[in-house]
Structures are given as structure tokens and as C-alpha cells.
């Protein structure tokens, strides 16, 4: 198995993160999708964005606040949320937070960098 390397995360769907930087690791990739491990320090958030794939977020640690299509929620470890393709959404780390994010189908271009 290849060593898992953390990468700096500064953009989501080509838009800059707000309040700082995060980091990510590609966990697995298949023809049908991929999975990332993502970490945001407290105070970092994504801008409101939408994409060409569905994303399922599963929170491992910390506390996230976000909205999908204007519906707000707070997520804690063990919680999950779906970001359906085409719907505007954002997420903010209320505490240092880590989550697994599954994306399907495989995005046409890298969604985070």
C-alpha cells in the first residue's frame, strides 16, 4: 500500500478557503468515485459552492457547522450529511475537525487543492 501523504488544502471547487488553510489525503480512488480524509482547523470554512458529483461527509472528530441548499446543521463525530450534486453548500470548523468525504461519480476535475 502506498504511503498516505497530507496535502495543503487552500481551495474548494477553485474558490479559496476562508479563515485559513486545511489539509487532505486521498484515501482511495476507483472508476466510480473517491474518498478523502480532510482536516480543517477551528475557524476555517469553505466558501458556498456546488459541484458535479455527490459528496457524503462522515465526521470523525471535532464539530462542523454547515448548510445544504440553505438548510443549516451542526455535525459532531458519527454524524453524516449528503451534499447532492448541483446544490449549494458550505462547511465551517467550529473546532479542529476531521472527516471522510466520499465523492461519486469521480469528479471531472480535482475538487480540492
ZIBELRA-V81305 format. One record per residue. SS is DSSP state (h for helix, s for strand, l for the rest). PHI is phi in degrees with one decimal (NA if undefined). BURIAL is # if it has 24 or more other ideal C-beta (glycine too) atoms within 12 Angstrom, else .. Layout:
[[SS & PHI & BURIAL] [SS & PHI & BURIAL]]
This chain:
[[l & NA & .] [l & -72.9 & .] [l & -64.9 & .] [l & -83.1 & .] [l & -112.4 & .] [l & -78.7 & .] [s & -121.8 & .] [s & -65.9 & .] [s & -116.1 & #] [l & -124.8 & .] [s & -136.7 & .] [s & -129.5 & #] [l & 50.8 & #] [l & 80.7 & .] [s & -104.9 & .] [s & -69.4 & .] [l & -62.7 & #] [s & -107.7 & .] [l & 83.8 & .] [l & 140.6 & .] [l & -126.6 & #] [s & -116.9 & #] [s & -150.8 & #] [s & -149.1 & #] [s & -132.0 & #] [s & -78.5 & #] [s & -85.3 & #] [s & -152.8 & .] [s & -141.4 & .] [s & -136.6 & .] [l & -60.8 & .] [l & -96.6 & .] [s & 165.2 & .] [s & -151.8 & #] [s & -134.0 & #] [s & -112.9 & #] [s & -103.0 & #] [s & -123.2 & #] [s & -128.9 & #] [s & -119.0 & #] [l & -68.1 & .] [l & -52.7 & .] [l & 93.4 & .] [l & -86.7 & #] [s & -143.6 & #] [l & -85.9 & #] [l & -72.9 & .] [l & -64.0 & .] [s & -153.9 & #] [l & -138.6 & #] [l & -148.5 & #] [l & -90.5 & .] [l & -146.0 & #] [s & -86.0 & #] [s & -126.4 & #] [s & -115.2 & #] [s & -103.8 & #] [s & -123.1 & #] [s & -79.6 & #] [s & -94.9 & #] [s & -154.1 & #] [s & 90.0 & #] [s & -152.3 & #] [s & -117.0 & #] [s & -120.0 & #] [s & -159.4 & #] [s & -146.5 & .] [s & -122.6 & #] [l & 53.3 & .] [l & 85.9 & .] [s & -94.8 & .] [s & -87.5 & .] [s & -156.3 & #] [s & -113.6 & .] [s & -116.8 & #] [s & -125.1 & .] [l & -49.9 & .] [l & 94.3 & .] [l & -85.1 & .] [s & -140.6 & .] [s & -150.4 & #] [s & -102.4 & #] [s & -107.6 & #] [l & -67.2 & .] [l & -55.6 & #] [l & 85.2 & .] [l & -95.0 & .] [l & -67.5 & .] [s & -158.9 & #] [s & -154.6 & #] [s & -143.9 & #] [s & -131.4 & #] [s & -83.4 & #] [s & -80.7 & #] [s & -142.7 & .] [s & -50.2 & .] [s & -135.9 & #] [s & -135.0 & #] [s & -148.4 & #] [s & -99.5 & #] [s & -123.3 & #] [s & -98.3 & #] [s & -124.8 & #] [s & -150.4 & #] [l & -67.8 & .] [l & -54.2 & .] [l & -57.1 & #] [l & -65.8 & .] [l & -137.9 & .] [l & -56.1 & .] [l & -78.8 & #] [s & -131.9 & #] [l & -156.4 & .]]
